[in-house]
Amino acid sequence: MLQSIPTIDICTLADDIKQDEILISRFAPYLDAHKNLFFPHRHSFYHLVMFTDGEGSHTIDFESFDVKPGQIYFMVPGQVHSWGFEGFTDGYIINFSSSFIQSFLLRSGYFDNFNFLNGNPKDEVIDLPAEQLPMIVSLFERIIAEVERPATLGSDMVRVLMLQIFILINRCQGKGDNFGKQGYNQTLIRNFQKLIEQHYIDVKLPKDYAELLYITPNHLNAVCKDVLGLSAGEVIRNRTLLEAKRLLTNPRLNISEIAFNLNFSDNSYFTKFFKKIEGITPEEFRKKILNNKS
């Protein structure tokens, strides 16, 4: 398997306040200790940052956002991002594994209800209302205190405080009333997306996913159009396109290697696929991305 994009594990981020499944730090010292993390990279864990000072930009899966105080962003494992800060930047960072927080919950699908953990950059970056900031900052400070001054059941207290932050942010997004009340269509789409995440390299056709979901292809397509406004085929192709873009950020991989990684029969077919959806060739996309980073 080719090493495509640098993947950062929690255990490699040494010299921070950390355990095996969680790393918690103020953001300024974290940045100072990890200056090499400005290049595009992905994480094997969940990642959140709240900014209290600073400006600049950050990019998540090719969506760019301005950095501003009072902003929080989330990332799920596998997403690619990079930073570009201007001047002093501070706040809080928490990197955590799925098992760290899920081990505290009876409902395994509990986090499916938080839009900011769904892997869509537009839902993951939140400018917090001014009236909520003091409470959320206070919760982060309490988390920092728990790891700086360990006490009995400290890990559980961190989990409780993190969950409070998640619930408050969910309320800020106006999603609280429907929490835990996903209907049949929403549940089906979520299961479809999870299957795509597992199989998009080898399974390309809607009929094969429909079979895995025990429904007909027509039914899957109808639900996709109703919930997402896209056909089932478009949802599958968009996931393949996203991974192609992620791989193109690594200049050490040539186009043929990327096509092979994504299970295309040849470079020409991959180029046609990419250009049909994105409007430019993979080479043109790479030049655009690398020029923006220079």
N, C-alpha and C positions, 0 to 999 in steps of 0.2 A: 504494500500500500504506500503510495506517495505521501510524503509529508507536505500538505497543501498550504495551510495557513498556520502560523504558530498558535498552539492551543495552550492556554495557561491553566495549570491546576492549582488548587488552593495550597497544596503542600509545597509548591515551588516558590510561593511568595513568602520567603523567610523573613525573620526579624520583625514581624508585626505581631500585634495581639492576636493570637490565633489558637484554634484547636484543630483537630483533624478534619472537621466538617464545617468550620466557620472561621472567617477572618473578619475582624472588626477593627477599624482605625479611624482617626481623624484623617481628612483627605490630604491636607498639606504635607504631613510627614510621609504618607503613603506615596504621594507623587514624587517626593524627594528621594525616596528609597527605590522607586521603580521608574526611573527616567526613560528606560527602554520601552515602556508600554505605550508610547505615542504612535508607534506603527500599527497598521491594521492587524488585529489579532482576535481570537475567539476564546471563550472560556468553557470549561467543562462543568461550570457551576452557575447558580443564579447570582446576579450581581446587581447591586443598587447603589446609587450615589445621590446624596442630597447636597446641593451647593448652598453655602451661606455667604461666600465671597467669590468674586472672580467674574471673568467674561471670556469670550472666545467662542468656540464651536465644538460640537462632538457629533459623530456620525454613527448611526446604527443601521446596519444593512442598507447602506447607500441613501439613507434619509438623513439630512443634515439639520441640526438644531442649534440655535444660539444658546450659549451658557448664560444663566442669570441667577442671582441669589433668589432663594425661595423655590427653586426648581428641583424636582426629584425625577430620576429616571431609573427604569428597571430593564434588565436583560435576562433572557432565558439561555440555557446552555446551547452552544452552537452558533449563536449570532456573532457577527463580525462587527467590530467597532474600532474607532480611533478618536483621539483627542487633539485639540489645538487650542491651548489656553493662552490668554494675554495677561501677563502680570500675575500677582499673587492669587491663588485659588485655594479655597478651603471649604470644608463641610464634613461630611461623614461618608464612609464607605462600609458596606457589609457584603461580603462574599459568602454564600452558604450553599451547601448541597441540598438536594431535594430531601434526602433522608433526614437531615438535621431537623427540619421543621415538620415534615410529615410524620415523624415518629411520635409527635406530640398530639396527633389528631386521629380520631376514630374514623372519620370520613376521608378515604383516600383521594377522592376527587374534589376535595374542598377548594383547592386553589384554582380549579378550572373556572370558578365563579369570579375571580379577579381579572378584569380585562387587561390590567397592566402586566399580567404574567402570561399573556396569550401569544407572545412572539411577534406582535404587530407594532412596529416602531411608533406609529401615530397614537397608539394607546399607552405606550410605555413611558412617554415623556410628559410630565404633569407640572404645570405652574401652579403652585399651591396658593389658595386664597390667603390674604394677609391675616385674616382673623384666626386661621388654623395654624399659622406658623409657630407661635409660641408653644402650643401644646405638642406639636410634632418634634420641634427642636428639644423640648424637655424630655421626650421619650428617647431620643437619640442620646442625650446626655446621660440618662439613666442606664442605657445599654453600655456606654463607654465606662461608666462607674462600675458596673457589674464585672467587666473584664479586667479593669485596672485594680479592683479590690475584691478578689474572689471570695465568695461566701457560700454557705450551704445551698444546694439546688440552684447555683448560679446559672447553669445552662438552661434550666427550665424558666428562670426569670427572664433571660434573654429572649427565649421563645415567646413568652407572654407579651413582652414589650414589643417585639417585632410584629406580632399578630395585631396588637393595638394600632400600630402604625399602618398596617395594611388595611384595617377596617376603616380608619379615619380617611385614608386616601380614597378608598372605595366610595365613601360618603361624599368626598369632594368631587368625585366624578359623577355624582348623582345616580349611582348604580345600586344603592342600598335596598330599595324597595323590592327589586327582583332577585335579590341574592338567593341562590339555592333553588330557584324556581325555573330552571331551564326546561323548556318544552321539548317535545319529541324531536322536532326539526333541529333545534339547537344542539341537542345531544347527539343526533345523527351526524351533523356536520363536524362536531368536535371529534367524534370517533373516526370519521373519514379523514380528518386532518392528521390525527395521530397515526393512522395507518400509512398515509402518504409519507410522514416523517420517517417511518420505519422502512418503507419499501420503494421510495420514489426512484431509486437508481435502477431497480430491476423490474418493477411493475409500472407500466406506462398507461394502461388502458382503463377507462372507467368501468368497463364490464368486469374486470378482474377485482377491482375494489368493491363493486356492488356484490359480487359473489362472497367476498370476505365479510361483508356487512349483512348478508342474507336478505338482500332486497334486489329488485330489478334495476338494470341500468337506467331505464326511463324514470323510475322513482328517484334514484340518486340525483339524476340530472335536474329533475324538477325541484327538489329540495335545495340543491346548490343555487339554482337561479332565484328561488324565493328568498333564501337567507343571505346569500353572498352577492347576488346579481351577476354571477358567473356560471358558466357550464362546468360540469365535473371535469371535463378535459382541460379547461383553462386553469382550474385549481391545481391540477397535477402538473401542467406545463409551467405554471408560475413558480412552483416549488423547485423544479429542475432549473429554471432560469436563475432563481435566487442563488442556488448553489454554484452555478456557473459564474455568476458575478463574484461571489466570494472567492472562488478559486483564481479568478483573473486578477485579484489584488496581489497575488504572489508572482512576481516577475520571473521567478526561477522555474515556473511551470510553463512549458510551451503549450500551444493550442491543442496539439495532438494528444498530449498527456491529459489535458483537461477533458477532452472529448472521450478518451478512454476511461477516465475516472467516472464519468457520468454514463457510461455504457452506450455511447453512440457508436454506430458501426464504422463511421469514418469521420475525418475532420471536416469534410465538405458538408455532410449531413448536419453536423453540429453547428457549423457556421450559418447554414440556411435556417435552422431552427432558431438560433439566437437572433439573427437579423429580422426574421419575420415578426418576432414579438417586440424586440427592443428598438428596431429601426436602424441599428448600426451593427457592424460586424464585431465579433469578439475582440479583434485587434484594435479597432477604433475605440471600443469601450475601455480597454486596458490603458490606452494612451491618455484618454480623458481622465481616468481615475489617477494615474500616476502623475500627470501634469498638475492635478489639483493638490497632490501631496508634496510637490516640489517647492 
